[in-house]
Amino acid sequence: MRRREFVSLVGGAVAWPFAAKAAPVKGQYRLALLAPFWRKEGMKGFFDDLSRAGFVEGENLVAEYFSTEGNSERRLGVARDAVHGKPDAILVFTGPLAQSVKDVTATIPIACFTSDPIANGLTTSLARPSANVTGVVVDEGIEGWGKKLQLLKEVAPKARRIGFLTRKAVWEGTETPAVVPTIRAAATRKA
């Protein structure tokens, strides 16, 4: 029952090195944290909440940090390294990285912060997360972006230019290829 409570806490979290592959210790929980980059001091609140719930890093909790160091080509390797350590739960920041983790394990619970989990292939429904993935949706998806652009055009009908900032991989279509065409289509629609 304690493992279920731990996984629930990680899955419900709303907060912000390759790890040693030590054997699990009875009564000790392992948490793998994956992100494109790490700023560990930003995780203080998260670990404070876990401590209040009885999961104390260095006592009964081992936290292992994994990073792609901003290189999207490293996602699958980082996911494999994290799963190899047999954590009790995996916390992932970004949908594409969560997809890589999901591709590597169907049994370890994955909690993620993501946009558009359906387009990222993480679930088939927002109402009922599928498989071993759950988490926090920070953006409902591409269709929502188009709707937001339409609203912006209604609010500021005299705007002559509206910018769209994104990562190069998104703009070039190598990551989430439907984004740019959806934004362009919304931009050309009459308000």
N, C-alpha and C positions, 0 to 999 in steps of 0.2 A: 504494500500500500504506500510506503514511503517513496518508492520510485515513481509511482503515478503522481503523487503530490509534487515531486521535483519536476517531472516533465510538464505538469500543468503550470507550475510557476514560470518555467522557462517559456512555455507557449504563450502565456498571458503577459509576458514582459512588454512594457512600453518604455524602454530606455535605450540609451546608446551604450617569426620564430617557429618554428616548427616544434611541436611538442615531443617530449620524451615518450617513448612507447612502453610505459611501465604497466605491469600486470594490475588488473583491478583489485582493489582491496575491499573486503567485506565491510559494508557500512559506509563506503566512500563512493561518491558520485562523480562521474566524469562528464564535463560539458565541453563540447567543441564549439568555438566561436569563429565564424568565417566572414570575411569582409574584403573588399578591394584594398582597403588601407585600414590601419588601426591607430586609434588615439585612445589608448587604454584608460587615460584619466577620464574620458567621457563615459566610461562604463561604471564609475563609482556608484551612482544611484542604483543601478541594476543590481550590483553586488551587495549594496546595503539592504535592498529589499530581500534578496535571497538570504542574507544573514539573519534578518528579522524572522524569516520563516524557518530558520534552523539549518540552513545550508551555508556553511562558513568556509570560504576559500582558505586552503592551507590546513584545515582540520578534516572536514568530511566532504570537501568539494575540491576537485582538481579542474581548473579551467585551462584549456589549451587553445591558443590563438593561432589562426591560420590566415594568411593573406595572399592574394594574387599579386600584390604590389602594383595594382593598376593594370596588369597585363591580362586581358581577357582570355588569352590562349592558355593561361595557367589554371583556369577554373577546374577542369576535370582532374588534373593532377593534385590540386589542393583538396578537392572533394575526396579523392581516394585516400590521401594522407589522413584526413580527418576521420574517415570511416574506419581506417585501419587501426586506429587507437581504441576502437570499440566504446565510444562514449555512450552514456545513457540518453543523451539528447544533444541535438545540434541546433545552434542558433545562427541564422544566416541573414546577412544584410545584402540585399539585391535579389531580384527574381532570377536573372540568368545564372547567378552562382547557386541559388537554391535548386534550380533545374539540374545543374550538374550533380549536386548532392543527391537529389531524387533519383537520378540515373544510376547512381552507385549503390544506393541502399533502399530497400523497400520495407525494412524492419525498424530502423532507428528513427524515433520521432524527430521531425524537422519542424522548427518554428522559424518563420521568416518575416522580414519586413520587405514588402514588395509592392510594386505597382502591377496592375493588371495580371493577377495570378492565372486567369483563364488563358490569356494570350501567351503567357510564359509556360503554359503546359503543366502548371503545378496542381491544378484542380479542374474539375468540370463544372463546379458550382460554388458561388460565394456563400450561399446559404448553408451548404453542407460540404465542407472540405473533404476531399477524398484521399484515400491511401494514408500515408504517414506524414502528410504535410498540413500544417495549420499556420496561423500567424496574423499579422496586422497588415491590412491593405492601406497603403498610403496614397493610392491613386486608383480610381476605378477602371481606368483603361483608356485606350485610344479614342473610342467613341466619345468619351467624356471630354477629352481634350478638344475635339472638334466642336462640341457643344459650348465649351467655355469660350472658344474663339468667336463663335456666333454671338454669344452674350456680350462679349467685349465689343464686337462690332455694333451691337444695338446700343450699348451704353455710350460709346464714343464713335458715333457715325461719321464724324469729320476726320477721324484718324486716317492719315495717308499711309503710314507705315507701322507695322506691328512686327516685332522681332520674336523669334523662337529660338531659345537657347537650349542646346543639347550636346551630348558627347558626340565626337566625330563618328564613332561606330554606329550610332543611331542615325545620324544625318546621312551617312553613306549607305545605310541599309544592311550592314553586316550584323547588326543587333536590332531586334524588333523591327523588321523591314516594313511593316505596315504603317509605322508612325508618320513618316514624312508625307507619303501620299494622302493620308487621312487629313493631316494639317493643311496641305495644299488644297485639297478638295473643299475643306471648310472655309478656307480663305477666299475661294472664288465664288462660293455660294452667295446669293443676294440675301441681305438681312430681312 
